[in-house]
Amino acid sequence: MLDGWTDSNGVARQGLRQKFQRYNLPGKRVRITYIGQPGADALSWQELEYIRNSGEQIVQYFQTKWGWRVRPTFYYNILLYTDMNEFRKDTGAPKGALGMALVSPRMRDHGELVFYADRRNPNAWEELEATILHEMFHCLSNHCYGDFPISMEEGVAEWISLRLAANGRGLLDKRNRQAQVMAKFHLNGSNGDFIKTYMNCNSYEAWEKEFKDRMVGYTLAEQLVDYFMADAKRTAFLVQTLHGAAGDANTTAKFARLMDANYPGGLMKLEKDWYAWMKVKFNKPAAVPVVAARPRGNAGALIIDPVTGLPVRRAPPPRVDPSTGLPVKR
C-alpha cells in the first residue's frame, strides 16, 4: 500500500497520479482499465465480474458487520497492467509485488489500485485474486475510517481477503502453517512483551527493526484479527475499540492505549489468551472460508449476490471492450 502517494522510501508517485486522472470510466462500483497492448486479454470477463462482485461484497460486509458508512458514490478505480516492466516503471513496485493501493487524505471519495496481471501466466488469477481483495480493504478503510491503526491495518486486510478469495481454503492452510512457526518463535515466553511492542509500532519499518521480519504485521496480525472475529463479543470489542481510536492524531497509539485499558487484564492478558487460542486452532482442521464469486469457464458467467456470494442466475458472457474490460452492448 502506498500512503499519501508515496512509497515506503518516500518517493513521490505524482506522475502515476497524473496518469490516473485520465481514466474516469462510467460503470459499477468497480471500474477497470487495461494498460497494455491493444486487445490484450489479461483477465476473462468472468474474472472481471468476480472482481466487481467482490468489491461490492467487501463494502456490504463492513457496512453490515462493522457499521461503516460507505457513500453510494464510492468506487474502486483499478488499472490492470499486462506488461510487468511497464507496471514497475510506472509504479516503482518492488520485485515480486503484484499490486498496491494508493491512498491519501485528499482522495477518500474513491480507491485507486494498480495491478499486474499477465494472462500468459497460468497462475495469474490465483496470484492476483487475494491481492486485489487485500488492497480493496485499504481503499475502503481510507474512505470510511481514515488513518487506520498500523497494528490492525494489514491484519484486517489479510483476514478479509483470505476469507473472500475463491481459493481461500488453500491460502488459509498455508498462512496458518506460517503463523504457527512464527507464533512459537515470537510468543513463547514473551509474557506480554511482544504484543506491547507490536501494538506501539508506528510503521512497517518498525516491524523490521523490532522483529527482524515485516511479515509479523501480516501473518501474526491476521491471526490476532481472527482471534477477535472468532467470537461475537470479542468482535464487538474490536470494532468498538477501533471506533474509539478513529480521528486521533495517532490512531495506532490510541488503539494500543484503549486495548490495554479495556481488555480484561490488559495487553499482557490479551497476548496470553490469543496464544492459547492459536494453539487450539492449529490442532483443528482449517475452517472452510467464506467464498466470494468464483470465476467460471467460457460456458457462462456467475451473477453473484454481493452479500451471500451465492449465484443468482447464469448469463452468457458478453462481448468485451479490450481497452476497458467492460461489456459492450450488443
TORLUM-351588 format. One record per residue (C-alpha): residue in one letter; x, y, z. Coordinates in nm, 3 decimals. Example, Ala and Ser with C-alpha at 12.3 -4.5 7.8 and 13.67 -1.06 7.14 Angstrom:
<nodes>
+-------+---------+---------+---------+
! dovex !       x !       y !       z !
+-------+---------+---------+---------+
!     a !   1.230 !  -0.450 !   0.780 !
!     s !   1.367 !  -0.106 !   0.714 !
+-------+---------+---------+---------+
</nodes>
This chain:
<nodes>
+-------+---------+---------+---------+
! dovex !       x !       y !       z !
+-------+---------+---------+---------+
!     m !   0.000 !   0.000 !   0.000 !
!     l !   0.128 !   0.347 !  -0.084 !
!     d !   0.028 !   0.618 !   0.164 !
!     g !  -0.006 !   0.978 !   0.054 !
!     w !   0.100 !   0.887 !  -0.300 !
!     t !   0.446 !   0.786 !  -0.178 !
!     d !   0.612 !   0.451 !  -0.122 !
!     s !   0.792 !   0.340 !   0.196 !
!     n !   1.106 !   0.527 !   0.087 !
!     g !   0.917 !   0.850 !   0.039 !
!     v !   0.947 !   0.859 !  -0.341 !
!     a !   0.655 !   1.058 !  -0.482 !
!     r !   0.432 !   0.898 !  -0.745 !
!     q !   0.296 !   1.222 !  -0.885 !
!     g !   0.348 !   1.103 !  -1.244 !
!     l !   0.132 !   0.800 !  -1.177 !
!     r !  -0.127 !   1.018 !  -1.010 !
!     q !  -0.149 !   1.235 !  -1.321 !
!     k !  -0.180 !   0.924 !  -1.538 !
!     f !  -0.469 !   0.802 !  -1.327 !
!     q !  -0.663 !   1.121 !  -1.382 !
!     r !  -0.716 !   1.027 !  -1.747 !
!     y !  -0.922 !   0.723 !  -1.653 !
!     n !  -1.264 !   0.815 !  -1.521 !
!     l !  -1.485 !   0.549 !  -1.671 !
!     p !  -1.858 !   0.520 !  -1.610 !
!     g !  -1.973 !   0.189 !  -1.467 !
!     k !  -2.034 !  -0.003 !  -1.145 !
!     r !  -1.867 !   0.049 !  -0.809 !
!     v !  -1.556 !  -0.116 !  -0.955 !
!     r !  -1.409 !   0.039 !  -1.270 !
!     i !  -1.135 !  -0.144 !  -1.458 !
!     t !  -0.898 !  -0.024 !  -1.727 !
!     y !  -0.631 !  -0.223 !  -1.908 !
!     i !  -0.286 !  -0.073 !  -1.955 !
!     g !  -0.101 !  -0.268 !  -2.222 !
!     q !  -0.107 !  -0.366 !  -2.586 !
!     p !  -0.436 !  -0.305 !  -2.770 !
!     g !  -0.661 !  -0.609 !  -2.745 !
!     a !  -0.465 !  -0.766 !  -2.459 !
!     d !  -0.693 !  -1.002 !  -2.268 !
!     a !  -0.531 !  -1.007 !  -1.925 !
!     l !  -0.835 !  -1.148 !  -1.744 !
!     s !  -1.154 !  -1.310 !  -1.865 !
!     w !  -1.488 !  -1.135 !  -1.840 !
!     q !  -1.589 !  -1.382 !  -1.568 !
!     e !  -1.286 !  -1.287 !  -1.361 !
!     l !  -1.355 !  -0.919 !  -1.411 !
!     e !  -1.708 !  -0.979 !  -1.286 !
!     y !  -1.559 !  -1.162 !  -0.989 !
!     i !  -1.355 !  -0.852 !  -0.904 !
!     r !  -1.660 !  -0.628 !  -0.928 !
!     n !  -1.873 !  -0.862 !  -0.717 !
!     s !  -1.600 !  -0.899 !  -0.455 !
!     g !  -1.560 !  -0.523 !  -0.431 !
!     e !  -1.930 !  -0.490 !  -0.356 !
!     q !  -1.911 !  -0.782 !  -0.113 !
!     i !  -1.638 !  -0.613 !   0.092 !
!     v !  -1.845 !  -0.295 !   0.108 !
!     q !  -2.154 !  -0.488 !   0.219 !
!     y !  -1.957 !  -0.676 !   0.486 !
!     f !  -1.814 !  -0.369 !   0.659 !
!     q !  -2.141 !  -0.180 !   0.625 !
!     t !  -2.348 !  -0.453 !   0.789 !
!     k !  -2.096 !  -0.606 !   1.033 !
!     w !  -1.886 !  -0.308 !   1.139 !
!     g !  -2.131 !  -0.023 !   1.085 !
!     w !  -1.910 !   0.162 !   0.839 !
!     r !  -2.081 !   0.431 !   0.633 !
!     v !  -1.998 !   0.396 !   0.265 !
!     r !  -2.117 !   0.669 !   0.032 !
!     p !  -2.321 !   0.546 !  -0.267 !
!     t !  -2.073 !   0.725 !  -0.493 !
!     f !  -1.765 !   0.544 !  -0.356 !
!     y !  -1.591 !   0.331 !  -0.620 !
!     y !  -1.266 !   0.145 !  -0.690 !
!     n !  -1.066 !   0.260 !  -0.991 !
!     i !  -0.843 !  -0.031 !  -1.097 !
!     l !  -0.567 !  -0.028 !  -1.357 !
!     l !  -0.463 !  -0.373 !  -1.480 !
!     y !  -0.119 !  -0.380 !  -1.640 !
!     t !  -0.039 !  -0.658 !  -1.886 !
!     d !   0.332 !  -0.573 !  -1.904 !
!     m !   0.545 !  -0.624 !  -1.592 !
!     n !   0.817 !  -0.379 !  -1.699 !
!     e !   0.563 !  -0.102 !  -1.761 !
!     f !   0.396 !  -0.181 !  -1.428 !
!     r !   0.725 !  -0.148 !  -1.238 !
!     k !   0.828 !   0.164 !  -1.429 !
!     d !   0.502 !   0.348 !  -1.362 !
!     t !   0.454 !   0.240 !  -1.001 !
!     g !   0.803 !   0.173 !  -0.868 !
!     a !   0.673 !  -0.159 !  -0.735 !
!     p !   0.942 !  -0.386 !  -0.587 !
!     k !   1.023 !  -0.721 !  -0.744 !
!     g !   0.753 !  -0.976 !  -0.672 !
!     a !   0.482 !  -0.720 !  -0.597 !
!     l !   0.159 !  -0.774 !  -0.790 !
!     g !  -0.032 !  -0.466 !  -0.688 !
!     m !  -0.090 !  -0.180 !  -0.448 !
!     a !  -0.350 !   0.065 !  -0.328 !
!     l !  -0.283 !   0.437 !  -0.349 !
!     v !  -0.442 !   0.625 !  -0.061 !
!     s !  -0.418 !   0.976 !   0.079 !
!     p !  -0.634 !   1.202 !   0.298 !
!     r !  -0.723 !   1.410 !  -0.009 !
!     m !  -0.854 !   1.108 !  -0.201 !
!     r !  -1.117 !   0.944 !   0.016 !
!     d !  -1.412 !   0.955 !  -0.226 !
!     h !  -1.277 !   0.654 !  -0.417 !
!     g !  -0.997 !   0.399 !  -0.417 !
!     e !  -0.709 !   0.387 !  -0.665 !
!     l !  -0.549 !   0.046 !  -0.725 !
!     v !  -0.288 !  -0.077 !  -0.972 !
!     f !  -0.210 !  -0.443 !  -1.050 !
!     y !  -0.009 !  -0.657 !  -1.287 !
!     a !  -0.195 !  -0.948 !  -1.447 !
!     d !  -0.048 !  -1.147 !  -1.735 !
!     r !  -0.287 !  -1.398 !  -1.890 !
!     r !   0.010 !  -1.594 !  -2.030 !
!     n !   0.093 !  -1.689 !  -1.671 !
!     p !  -0.128 !  -1.991 !  -1.580 !
!     n !  -0.117 !  -1.890 !  -1.212 !
!     a !  -0.206 !  -1.526 !  -1.277 !
!     w !  -0.551 !  -1.544 !  -1.123 !
!     e !  -0.452 !  -1.732 !  -0.808 !
!     e !  -0.166 !  -1.488 !  -0.752 !
!     l !  -0.380 !  -1.181 !  -0.813 !
!     e !  -0.711 !  -1.270 !  -0.654 !
!     a !  -0.634 !  -1.229 !  -0.283 !
!     t !  -0.405 !  -0.933 !  -0.355 !
!     i !  -0.689 !  -0.738 !  -0.517 !
!     l !  -0.922 !  -0.808 !  -0.223 !
!     h !  -0.649 !  -0.710 !   0.025 !
!     e !  -0.588 !  -0.376 !  -0.144 !
!     m !  -0.961 !  -0.309 !  -0.177 !
!     f !  -0.983 !  -0.310 !   0.202 !
!     h !  -0.713 !  -0.043 !   0.227 !
!     c !  -0.911 !   0.181 !  -0.007 !
!     l !  -1.235 !   0.122 !   0.181 !
!     s !  -1.078 !   0.185 !   0.524 !
!     n !  -0.929 !   0.510 !   0.392 !
!     h !  -1.278 !   0.612 !   0.276 !
!     c !  -1.467 !   0.512 !   0.593 !
!     y !  -1.209 !   0.539 !   0.869 !
!     g !  -0.911 !   0.745 !   0.760 !
!     d !  -0.576 !   0.671 !   0.926 !
!     f !  -0.623 !   0.307 !   1.029 !
!     p !  -0.407 !   0.175 !   1.319 !
!     i !  -0.090 !   0.021 !   1.175 !
!     s !  -0.117 !  -0.273 !   1.414 !
!     m !  -0.451 !  -0.379 !   1.264 !
!     e !  -0.434 !  -0.246 !   0.909 !
!     e !  -0.262 !  -0.534 !   0.732 !
!     g !  -0.416 !  -0.792 !   0.964 !
!     v !  -0.772 !  -0.694 !   0.874 !
!     a !  -0.681 !  -0.671 !   0.504 !
!     e !  -0.534 !  -1.021 !   0.517 !
!     w !  -0.826 !  -1.158 !   0.718 !
!     i !  -1.098 !  -1.038 !   0.482 !
!     s !  -0.910 !  -1.122 !   0.161 !
!     l !  -0.827 !  -1.477 !   0.268 !
!     r !  -1.191 !  -1.543 !   0.352 !
!     l !  -1.344 !  -1.392 !   0.041 !
!     a !  -1.096 !  -1.538 !  -0.207 !
!     a !  -1.234 !  -1.833 !  -0.404 !
!     n !  -0.908 !  -2.019 !  -0.342 !
!     g !  -0.905 !  -1.907 !   0.022 !
!     r !  -0.901 !  -2.256 !   0.172 !
!     g !  -0.556 !  -2.335 !   0.036 !
!     l !  -0.430 !  -1.988 !   0.121 !
!     l !  -0.558 !  -2.016 !   0.478 !
!     d !  -0.394 !  -2.354 !   0.533 !
!     k !  -0.061 !  -2.215 !   0.413 !
!     r !  -0.094 !  -1.900 !   0.623 !
!     n !  -0.182 !  -2.098 !   0.937 !
!     r !   0.130 !  -2.310 !   0.898 !
!     q !   0.343 !  -1.998 !   0.866 !
!     a !   0.173 !  -1.838 !   1.166 !
!     q !   0.224 !  -2.146 !   1.380 !
!     v !   0.602 !  -2.128 !   1.333 !
!     m !   0.608 !  -1.751 !   1.374 !
!     a !   0.394 !  -1.757 !   1.691 !
!     k !   0.616 !  -2.017 !   1.854 !
!     f !   0.923 !  -1.804 !   1.783 !
!     h !   0.780 !  -1.469 !   1.899 !
!     l !   0.526 !  -1.561 !   2.169 !
!     n !   0.686 !  -1.845 !   2.366 !
!     g !   0.797 !  -1.690 !   2.696 !
!     s !   0.703 !  -1.339 !   2.585 !
!     n !   0.492 !  -1.251 !   2.893 !
!     g !   0.325 !  -0.968 !   2.707 !
!     d !   0.642 !  -0.808 !   2.574 !
!     f !   0.566 !  -0.897 !   2.213 !
!     i !   0.217 !  -0.753 !   2.192 !
!     k !   0.309 !  -0.437 !   2.385 !
!     t !   0.592 !  -0.370 !   2.141 !
!     y !   0.388 !  -0.468 !   1.837 !
!     m !   0.085 !  -0.256 !   1.927 !
!     n !   0.303 !   0.052 !   1.955 !
!     c !   0.497 !   0.006 !   1.631 !
!     n !   0.403 !   0.303 !   1.417 !
!     s !   0.542 !   0.192 !   1.080 !
!     y !   0.629 !  -0.109 !   0.868 !
!     e !   0.996 !  -0.026 !   0.922 !
!     a !   0.939 !  -0.056 !   1.297 !
!     w !   0.828 !  -0.417 !   1.246 !
!     e !   1.155 !  -0.491 !   1.073 !
!     k !   1.355 !  -0.315 !   1.344 !
!     e !   1.182 !  -0.482 !   1.638 !
!     f !   1.110 !  -0.828 !   1.499 !
!     k !   1.351 !  -0.857 !   1.202 !
!     d !   1.053 !  -0.953 !   0.987 !
!     r !   0.792 !  -0.730 !   0.828 !
!     m !   0.560 !  -1.028 !   0.781 !
!     v !   0.483 !  -1.019 !   1.154 !
!     g !   0.246 !  -0.734 !   1.073 !
!     y !   0.067 !  -0.951 !   0.815 !
!     t !   0.080 !  -1.313 !   0.929 !
!     l !   0.052 !  -1.278 !   1.307 !
!     a !  -0.171 !  -0.972 !   1.278 !
!     e !  -0.417 !  -1.177 !   1.069 !
!     q !  -0.423 !  -1.434 !   1.349 !
!     l !  -0.489 !  -1.161 !   1.606 !
!     v !  -0.781 !  -1.032 !   1.397 !
!     d !  -0.909 !  -1.389 !   1.362 !
!     y !  -0.895 !  -1.428 !   1.741 !
!     f !  -1.131 !  -1.133 !   1.778 !
!     m !  -1.353 !  -1.231 !   1.484 !
!     a !  -1.398 !  -1.590 !   1.608 !
!     d !  -1.625 !  -1.474 !   1.891 !
!     a !  -1.918 !  -1.231 !   1.870 !
!     k !  -1.832 !  -1.049 !   2.193 !
!     r !  -1.467 !  -1.017 !   2.100 !
!     t !  -1.567 !  -0.892 !   1.755 !
!     a !  -1.784 !  -0.622 !   1.909 !
!     f !  -1.497 !  -0.525 !   2.140 !
!     l !  -1.253 !  -0.495 !   1.849 !
!     v !  -1.490 !  -0.283 !   1.642 !
!     q !  -1.574 !  -0.060 !   1.939 !
!     t !  -1.204 !  -0.010 !   2.017 !
!     l !  -1.124 !   0.074 !   1.657 !
!     h !  -1.408 !   0.326 !   1.651 !
!     g !  -1.276 !   0.475 !   1.975 !
!     a !  -0.936 !   0.539 !   1.817 !
!     a !  -1.076 !   0.693 !   1.497 !
!     g !  -0.994 !   1.057 !   1.437 !
!     d !  -0.700 !   1.067 !   1.678 !
!     a !  -0.374 !   1.227 !   1.564 !
!     n !  -0.206 !   0.890 !   1.623 !
!     t !  -0.466 !   0.616 !   1.585 !
!     t !  -0.208 !   0.340 !   1.639 !
!     a !  -0.106 !   0.471 !   1.983 !
!     k !  -0.467 !   0.548 !   2.078 !
!     f !  -0.578 !   0.199 !   1.977 !
!     a !  -0.297 !   0.044 !   2.185 !
!     r !  -0.394 !   0.250 !   2.492 !
!     l !  -0.762 !   0.158 !   2.459 !
!     m !  -0.677 !  -0.210 !   2.418 !
!     d !  -0.457 !  -0.205 !   2.727 !
!     a !  -0.714 !  -0.016 !   2.931 !
!     n !  -1.031 !  -0.201 !   2.826 !
!     y !  -0.931 !  -0.560 !   2.752 !
!     p !  -0.975 !  -0.759 !   3.078 !
!     g !  -0.623 !  -0.792 !   3.216 !
!     g !  -0.471 !  -0.555 !   2.962 !
!     l !  -0.236 !  -0.634 !   2.675 !
!     m !  -0.045 !  -0.897 !   2.874 !
!     k !  -0.364 !  -1.098 !   2.925 !
!     l !  -0.464 !  -1.043 !   2.561 !
!     e !  -0.138 !  -1.198 !   2.443 !
!     k !  -0.185 !  -1.495 !   2.676 !
!     d !  -0.546 !  -1.553 !   2.564 !
!     w !  -0.458 !  -1.508 !   2.196 !
!     y !  -0.165 !  -1.750 !   2.204 !
!     a !  -0.369 !  -2.014 !   2.391 !
!     w !  -0.646 !  -1.976 !   2.131 !
!     m !  -0.396 !  -2.017 !   1.845 !
!     k !  -0.258 !  -2.339 !   1.995 !
!     v !  -0.608 !  -2.487 !   1.998 !
!     k !  -0.684 !  -2.358 !   1.649 !
!     f !  -0.370 !  -2.504 !   1.493 !
!     n !  -0.467 !  -2.851 !   1.618 !
!     k !  -0.806 !  -2.838 !   1.445 !
!     p !  -0.892 !  -2.881 !   1.074 !
!     a !  -0.900 !  -2.549 !   0.889 !
!     a !  -1.247 !  -2.397 !   0.861 !
!     v !  -1.399 !  -2.354 !   0.517 !
!     p !  -1.370 !  -1.983 !   0.430 !
!     v !  -1.649 !  -1.759 !   0.309 !
!     v !  -1.630 !  -1.782 !  -0.068 !
!     a !  -1.696 !  -1.491 !  -0.298 !
!     a !  -1.774 !  -1.505 !  -0.670 !
!     r !  -1.576 !  -1.791 !  -0.820 !
!     p !  -1.468 !  -1.745 !  -1.185 !
!     r !  -1.624 !  -1.980 !  -1.436 !
!     g !  -1.523 !  -2.104 !  -1.779 !
!     n !  -1.644 !  -1.968 !  -2.108 !
!     a !  -1.964 !  -2.174 !  -2.084 !
!     g !  -2.122 !  -1.900 !  -1.875 !
!     a !  -2.067 !  -1.645 !  -1.601 !
!     l !  -2.200 !  -1.641 !  -1.249 !
!     i !  -2.409 !  -1.349 !  -1.132 !
!     i !  -2.340 !  -1.325 !  -0.760 !
!     d !  -2.544 !  -1.190 !  -0.473 !
!     p !  -2.299 !  -0.938 !  -0.320 !
!     v !  -2.398 !  -1.025 !   0.039 !
!     t !  -2.422 !  -1.405 !   0.029 !
!     g !  -2.174 !  -1.474 !  -0.251 !
!     l !  -2.420 !  -1.728 !  -0.395 !
!     p !  -2.506 !  -1.746 !  -0.766 !
!     v !  -2.830 !  -1.582 !  -0.871 !
!     r !  -2.852 !  -1.689 !  -1.234 !
!     r !  -2.635 !  -1.789 !  -1.527 !
!     a !  -2.565 !  -1.544 !  -1.807 !
!     p !  -2.377 !  -1.578 !  -2.134 !
!     p !  -2.057 !  -1.373 !  -2.145 !
!     p !  -2.098 !  -1.055 !  -2.350 !
!     r !  -1.853 !  -0.906 !  -2.594 !
!     v !  -1.587 !  -0.710 !  -2.405 !
!     d !  -1.412 !  -0.385 !  -2.491 !
!     p !  -1.042 !  -0.487 !  -2.468 !
!     s !  -0.933 !  -0.140 !  -2.360 !
!     t !  -1.165 !  -0.124 !  -2.057 !
!     g !  -1.265 !  -0.480 !  -1.978 !
!     l !  -1.628 !  -0.366 !  -1.972 !
!     p !  -1.913 !  -0.541 !  -2.157 !
!     v !  -2.018 !  -0.390 !  -2.489 !
!     k !  -2.389 !  -0.363 !  -2.562 !
!     r !  -2.497 !  -0.598 !  -2.839 !
+-------+---------+---------+---------+
</nodes>
